[in-house]
Amino acid sequence: MPYVNKFIATANKQKAYEILMKTGFSMREAQRLIDKGRLICGGSVVSEKNAILCGDIFLIDYEAEPKGLKPIFECESFAVFDKPSGVLSHPNGRHCEYSLNDEIYTLFGRDASVAHRLDFETSGVIVVGKDRNSTTKLKKIFENREVSKSYVAMVQGKIEREFTIDAKMDLANNYDDVKMRMQICENGKNAVTKILPIRYFDDIDATLVQAIPLTGRQHQIRLHLFHVKHKILGEPLYG
């Protein structure tokens, strides 16, 4: 398992944040780790940075277990991976067994991070900043829409001409079978996707399309295509 209990110190009436700072964390990092429930003392989670601790202290730490995925491009500031389908861009909890972070931390260290994300089911290129400064700059580029994204998908039915889907969406709350599901709703966030047909396959009544998201909502392309009755073939969540 990537998350392990790592012994860091034996405390004798010391404040929680002071223990973490003595092991090399900044005050901000110490606060973040405590807020996330990553510090353990006496078998209990430490929830306050000023808590006075006695006894053995453990940090729930991420231990990388790489599988050998290598960048397809690399320079001094960033790298680019071709993320396979079925791999998380970032760990989604303590019980996550593998994510792209296993490769990133092994190759570039703990200050490296993805600059954006791809859904678990989606394959494609993903950009990784090798240090915090590079990651911050890359994230701003993505947030400012200075990067154009394009995806290909095989969808149900025949599409003969280019069109744009403009349908607001937001998180759905009326489900219990999956962790997250989005929905089309009038009061949701603006979401726009451009669809261009590439080739129609008559034998399976499906069209290979290029999908260009003009906004960056989670599950946007798959939900938009399902909304216009051209669901992605094999997509389990919305079809």
N, C-alpha and C positions, 0 to 999 in steps of 0.2 A: 504493500500500500504506500502511495507517495507521502501521506501524512504520518509522522511518527512522533512519539513523545521523546524529546531530546533533553537530557539532564543538562542544566546550565549553571546551577549554583546551589549552595546550602545557605539559607538565610537565617539570621538571628536578629529578629525585630528590625527589619529593614523595609523601606517602602518599595512597592512593586516596581514603579518606574525607575527607581535608582538601581535596582538589580539589573534590569534590562539595559540601562545606560552603561553600566560597568562591563557588560558583555559586548559593547560596541554599537548599540542602537542609539539613534538620536532620540530626543524627547518626543518628536512627532511620531517616529516609528514605534516607540514604546507605547504611546497612547493608542495608536492604531491597532497594535497587537492585542492590547488589553481589551479594547472595544470589541474586537472580533472574538474574544473568548479563547485566545491562544495560549494564555499563561495558566499553569496548573500548580497549586500548592496543596499538599496534603490530600490529594485526590479530588479537590474541588477547583472549579474555574474561578480565577481572580477577575472581578468585575470593576474594581476601582483602582486607579493609578496610585492613590495614596494609601492603599491598604497595607497594613503592617503584616509582614509575612515571617513565619518561622518554619524551618524544615527544608526539605528538598524541593527545589523548584524545577519544573519541566516546561519546556516550550513545545507546543504542537507545531512542528516544523514540516515544511514541504521537502521531501527527499526525492530528487529527480531519478526516474527510471527510464532512460531513453531507449528507443527502439531503432535508432540509426537513421532517422529521417534527416536529410541534409538540405541546406538552402539551394535553390536553383540560381540565385544571384546573391552576391555579397560585395559590399564596399566597406569603407572605414566606419560609416555611421549607421548603416542599416543592412538588413538581409531580407530576402524574399523566399518564402517557402511555398510549395505546392501542397496545400493541406488536403489530405484525402477525405472523402466522405466517411462519416462515422468517427471522426476525431474532434474533440472539443478544442476550440481556440484557446480556452482558459479553463482551469479547473472549476467545477461548479459546486464544490463542497468537500468536506473531509473524506468522503468515501469515493471520490473520483479516482479511478485506477490509472488513468493515462490522459494526458492532454498535450497540446503543443508545447506547453511550458516545460515538460520533461526534456525536450530537445533544446529549447531556448536557454534554460538555466545551465544545462550541461555545456553547451557551446560558448555562451557569452556571459554567464554569471547572473546573479540575482537582480541586477539593475536593468537588465534587458526586458522588453515587454512588447506584446503585440500593439500595433498602432490603431487597429480596428479589428473587427471580428467577423467570422463567417459562421453561419448556423452549423450545428453538429452534422446534419445530413448533407450540407453543401460542400462540394469540393471546389478548389480554386486557389488562386494566389493570395497570400496574406503577407503584409509588410511588418517587420519586426525592428524596433529601434534597439540598438546595441547598448545604449545607456539612457539615463533618465532625460538628459537634455535633448537627445535625438528623438526619443519617444514623444516628448512634449511638443516638439516642432512638427513631427509627423502627424500627431493627432489634430493639431490646429489646421493643418493642410486638409485633412479629411473633413473636419467640422466646417470649414469654410467652402466646401464643395469645389476645391481646386483639383480634385482627382475625379476622373470619370470612370465609372464601373460598368462592366458589361458581363452578362451571364448568358449561357445557352441552356435551353430546357426542351424536352420532348413533351408536348402537351396534347391532350385529347381533342379531337375534332380538326376541322379544316380552317386554317386562317390564310386568307388570300391577300390581304393588304395590311399595311402599317396602321396602327392605332395607338391611342394613349388612354390609359386607365387612370382616372382621377377620382379616388374614393377614400374618404377619411377612415382612419382605423385607430383602434385602441385596444388595451388589454381586456379580454373577456373574463368575467368572474363567475359565470354559471357553468362550471365544469369541475369534474373531480377525477377524471381518468388520466390527465396529463399534467405536467408541472406548469406549462404555460400555453395559452392559446390566445390569438388575437381575433378581433372581429371588425367588420365594417360597421361604422356608426356615424350618425350625423354630427355628433359632438366630439368626434375623435380628432386626431392630429392629421394634418394634411399629408397625403401620400400620393405620389404620381409615378407611374411606370410606363415607359414607352416600349411597345412590342413590335418587332419586325419579323415577318415570316422568312425562313430560310429555305425550307423544303417540306413538301407535303408527302406523306407515305400513305398511299391509298389502301394498301393491304392491311394496315392496322388502324386506319383512320386517325392518324396523328400527325402533328406538324412540329418540326424542329424550328424553334424561334430564338431570336436574340432578345433578351430582356434588359432594358437599361433603366435602372432606378434613378429617378431625378430627385428623390428624397431618400432618407436612410432609415426607414422603420423596420423593426424586427419582424421577420416572416413576410415582408412586404410583397415580394414577387409571387410567392406561392399563394398567399391569400388573395391578391389581386387577380391572378389567373383563375383561381377557383371561383371568385366572385363573378367573372364574366363567362363562366361555364367552359373553361378550357384548362381543367386541372392538370397539374404536372403528373405524368405517368409514374406510378410507384410512390407518390408522395403520401405518407400515412396520416398526416395530421388534419388536413383539410379536404380529404376526398374519400 
